[in-house]
């Protein structure tokens, strides 16, 4: 789900809740889609936006500091306290944060569907500086009857540097890929995109290269869902794609060398995994990796363990499954534990959603409907923390009430959670929000 950072949380006794929300900017009209995953699964997709890119490879000019935002922080070690409002200079709407050698780089937008793509960096998680990427021409213009501009946006860090990938809707309503590279997070250049557009499931570093999975874009004449495309780059500057008709596309993660992809994610069929140890060139499928009756939604890796968000059919309560969490040392055989019913009241909910690895364990955020048959934005945030990915502690987060979670990632400088809220003035407009916990979580 969101990214595979350092390492996630450990169950803490009864962590108090003292989250605070920060408002960064005014947004555009709310377009709400009610998804079943909000009850059973994950609002965080480790996958991200994609957009078009030119084939030029000119080195970008050095980025000078433009806007700087600093937050004074007093970290504590309690899992649900010590959360502090944060501001990423020039990036009101955050789409992703990646880390390399202690440097954080954030990518996002100036507006929901209008404005431009923006990037900022920080070497301490507190002070952020906007990077000048005007030469990349990343303006967002809504297109078509639904006024869609930017479709997706993601960032990853690896040995060569940082890559940002995404997609946007062009004037002819085709999908354009966006690929960009920076060796240090400061100087950005356009990368050569693959010949075939692939809208998909984010990007990660695997070995010394970058890997992205996607589906053929509408511009290819085959709207998603379509055959899986594997998109790779050895250096972040030039990308190629190929068709993988045998391996189904699903949420995935990597320990840096080994790729684990969920098979049948979100379905009621018995879940399995596909594993690759050579950068997605070849795969080995294990169709019955999870117990009978388990549905899986997202997967993360950290601290030498894979952790998956899941639900589990309860034969004593037909139609009312339990939240579940599954773990595996190598991604092949999984052990799952039942948590609470998916219809339990929010204050009694024990649930693991999209998981991120933190410096001291694992952390998870899941936004659940206050009423299983109700509507967004009546949402409660359930925070789960674990030191080993096996034993978890749960609490609700009052300050994230009614927040639509957009991303959640652990770094060496803390855990960042971003999303949007509906303006309290009744206008129906969305506002971006960002929270950071700089101390180890848990």
N, C-alpha and C positions, 0 to 999 in steps of 0.2 A: 502495500500500500502505500502509501506514501513512501520514503527512502530507507535504505538499510545502512544506518549510521553506526556509531560506536557500539552501544549495547544497552538494552532495556532494563526495566525496573525490577525491584524485589518487593514482595508483599510487605507493606508496612502495617503496623498494628491498626490504628484507626486514624489515618492522616486527616487533619483538619482541612477544610476547603477555604482558600482565600485567593481565588483567581480574580484577576481584574481584566476588564476589557478595554482595549484602546481603540479609538475611532481615528482613522487615518484620513478619510476623505469622503465626500458625498458620491453616491453611485448613481446607477441608472435604474429603470423600472425593474421590479422583481418579476422573473419568469420562473415559476416553481413547478417542478415535476415531482410527483409523488412516486417513489420507487420502493419496491418491496424490500430492497436491500436495507432500507432505513430501519426495518424491523429486524431482519435476520442478519444483515451484513453490514457492509462497509461503505461509507460515503467517501472514503479516501481511495483514490485509484493511484497506485504507484505509477500508472501510466500518465501521460500528459499530452499537452497541446502540440500541434504540429503546424508548420507553416511553410511558405515557399522561400526558396533562396536562389540567388543567381549563382553562376558558376565561377565568378571572379574570385581570385585568391590573393587580392592585394592585402598587404599588412595594414592594419588599421593604425591611425595615428595614436600616439601615447595618450592615454586618458588622464586628464587632469582632474583634481578634486573639484567638484562643482557644489553639490549640496551635502552638508554633513549633519547628521543627527546623532546626538549622544544621550544616553539614558543612564541616570545614576542608579546603581543597583546595590542591594544588600542581600546577597543570596543566603538562603538557609538550606538545610539538607532534607527537610520534610517534603514528601512527594507532592502534596497538594497545596503547599504554601510556598512562599518565595516567588510566586509568579508576578511578573512585572510588566507593565505596558512597555511596548517597544515601538520604535519607528525606524523603518528602513528608508533612508533618504532617497526621494525620487521614485520609490516603488510602493505606491499605495495599495495596489492589488498584487499580492505575492502569489506566484505560481510554483516556485520551487527554490530550495536552498541546497547547495552542495559545498563540500569541504575538501581541501587539499592542503597538506602541510600547515594546518592551523588557520588557513584563510577561508572564510565563508564568502560565497558569491550567491546573490539572490537574483532571480529573474522574475519579472512580472509585467504588469501593464499599468498605464496611467488611468484607464477606464475599463469598464466591463467589456464593451464591444467597440469603443472608439478610443482615439488617442494613439499611443505607440507602445512598443515593447521597450522596457527599461531594465537596466542592470545596475547593481550596486555591490560593493564588497566591504568586508570588515575583517580585521585581524584579531579582534577580541570579543566579537559578538555584541558589543555595546555601541561602538561608533561606526557608522556606515557612511560610505562615500559613493556618490553617483558616478558611474562611468560614462564617458562620452561615446555613444554608439550611433550618433546621428548619421554617420557615413554609411551605415548599414541599410538605411531606408526602411525601417520597420514600423511604418505607420499602419494603423488598423482602420479600415473603412468598412462599415457594415454593408452587406450585399444581400440581394434577394428579398423576397417577401417577408422572411423572418428576421431580416436585418442581422445576419450573422457576420461577424468579423473574424476575430481570432478563435480558432477551434480548440487548440491545445498548445501547451508550452511546458517544457521540462528542461532540467539541467542535471549534469552529472560531472563528476571529477574522476580522473584516472591518471596513469603515469604520464601521458603526453600533455595533460592540462585539463581545461574545462571545455565541455561542449554544451550548447543549448540547441534544442531541436523542438520543432513545433509545426503547426500548419494553420493556414488561414484561407478564407474563401476569397477567390479572385473575382474580378468584375464579371467574367463569363460564367460564374458560379462553379467553376472547377476548384478542386482543392490544391493548394500550393504547399509544397514542403519548405520548411525553413531549417537550415543547418548552419551553425556558427561555431567558431573555435577560438580559444584563447589559451596561450601557454601559462598565463599567470592570473587570469581573471580581470586584467586591466586592459590589455590590448586585444581587441576582438576583430576577426576577419570573417568574411563569408567563406563557407566551406562548399566543396562540390557535392551537391545532393546526389542520391542514387538516380539511376535512369527512370525507375518506376516509383511513383508516389506511394508511400506506405503510412497511413494514418494509424497510430497505434498505442502500444502499452509502455510508454516511457522509454528511458534509456539508462543504461548502467555500464560501469566499467567491469569487464571480465578479462582477467589476465592483464596484458598490457594494451588491450584494445577496448573498443566500445561496441555494445550490442543493443539493438532495438528490435522489438517485434511489432508487427502491425498487420493491417489488412489493406488490400488494394483500394486506392482512393476512388471516389466517384469519377474523377477525371480520367481514370483508366477504363471507364465504361462498365465497371463492375462495382456497384455500391457495396459497402460493408453490410453484413459480414461476408467476407470472401476468403479465399485461400490465404494461409499465413505467409507473410513475407518476413524474412530474416534480413535485417539491415545491419551492416557492420562497417567499422572503420579501424584501421590499425593506428592511425595518427590523429584522428579527429578532424583532419583537413579534407579528406576525400572519402566518400561513402559509396558502398555498393549494396545491392539488394538481390535476393534470389527467392524463388518460390519454394515453400516447404508444404507440399500437399498432404503429407502423411501425418504431420504433428499438429494437433488442434491448438489454437491460440488460447491462452489463459493467463491469469496473474502469475508472475514469476519473480524469483529473486536469485541471488548468487552469493557465494562465499568468496568471490573474487576469482575463482577458477571453475567451479562446478555450478551449472545452471539447474535450478529446480523449478519446473512449471506445473501448475495445477491443471489436471484434466477433469472436465465436467464441473468447473467452478460455478456455483450458484444453482445447479440443477439438483433434482432429487435422486439422480442416479448415483450409484456408489462411486465415490471420488477416487481418482488415481493421480499419478504424477508421471511426468516425462523428465528424464535426467540427461544432461549432456556434459561431458567433461572436456570437449574440444571446441568450445566457442560456438555451439549450435550447428556444427557440421554434421554430427551424427547424434542420434537419440536412442535411449532405452526407456520403454514405457512399462510402468508398473500399474496395471489397471485397478488392483484391489489394495492400494497402499493404506487406505483408511478403513476403519470399522464400518460394518453395514449400518446404513441409516444416517451416516454423517455427510453433510453438505459443507463444502469449503468455499471461502470467499476471497481470502487474501493470504499472502505468505511473506514472511520476513526472515532474515538471518542475522545472527549476532551471537557472540560469546560461544562459538562452536556449536550452535544449535539452530535448527529451523523451527519457526513457530507459525501456526496457521489459525486464522479466524474461522470459526465453524458454527454449525448448529447440528442438533442431533434429534432425530425423531424419538418421541416419547410414546411408547405403545399404550401407556396408561392414560394419556391425554391426546387422543387422535386430533390432528390439526393444530396442536399446541406444542411445538418442539421446544427443546432446551437450547439456550446458548451453549457453546462448547469451545474449548481451546485444544489444539493438537500440537504435539512437539515431536521432533525427530532429530537424532544426532547427525544422520547423513542424508536425510530426505527420502529414504526408501520405505521404511516401516515406521508408522506413526502411532503414537499413544494419545488417546483423546480423553478429556475429562468433561463431564457435564457440569454446567453452571446453573443459572436460574432459568425459569421459563421465559420465553420471549415476550410473554404478555404480563409478566410481573410488574407491579408499579415501579416507576423509575427509581424511587428511593430504596427499593428492595432489589434492584436489578444487579445481578452479577454477570457481567458480559465483557468479552474481549473483542474489540473491533480491529481496525487496522493497527498493526504493531510496528513500532520503531525501536531500533537498538540504541541504547544510550551508553554513556561511559561506565555505568555501574550495573546495568541490567537491561530490562525491557520496559517499555511504556506503551499503553494503548488508549486510544480515545474512540468512543462509539457514541454517536448521537442517536437517541432513541425517541420514538414518539411518546408523548405523555399519555396519549390514548391510542392503542394499536389501530383503531379505526378512525382516528382523527386526521388532522391535516398539518402539514408544515405551515407555520414555523413553531408549533408547540412541541419543542424538543428539549430534552435533558441530556447533558453530557455525562457519560459514565467514564471515569478514569480508572484504568487498571494498571498496576505496577507489579513487577516481579524481578527478582534477582537472577533467576535461572530459567525463566520461561515455563516453569512447571507449577510453582505455587504462586498464587496471585492475590493481591489485596485490591478492594474496590471502594470507590467513593464517587459521589456525584459532585459536579463542579458548578456551583451556583452562578458564577460570573460568566459562564459560557451558555447560559440559558438561551434557547432559541437561536443559537448560532448554527449556521450551515457550514460545517467543517470542510475546508478546502485542502488542507495539507498539514502534516505533522511529522517532524523529523528530529532525530537526536544528533547532536554534534559534540565536539570536545568543548565547545563554549556554552552548552546548554541545550534545552529542548525548545523548539519553536513550533507553535500551532497557529495557523492562520485560517481565515474564512470570511464570512460575511454575516451581517445581521440586518434585520429590517428596521428602518428608521422609526424611532419611537414617536415621531410626530404624526403618524397615521398616513403619511404620504405614500407609503408602499415602496419607497426607494430603498435600495440596498446600500449599506456602508461596510467598507472593509474593516477587519479587526485583526489584531495580532497580539499574541501573548508569548512571553519567553520565561523559562525557568533556567537561570544560569547555573545554579548549583546542581550537583549530581542528582539524577532522578532515577530510581528512588534514592 
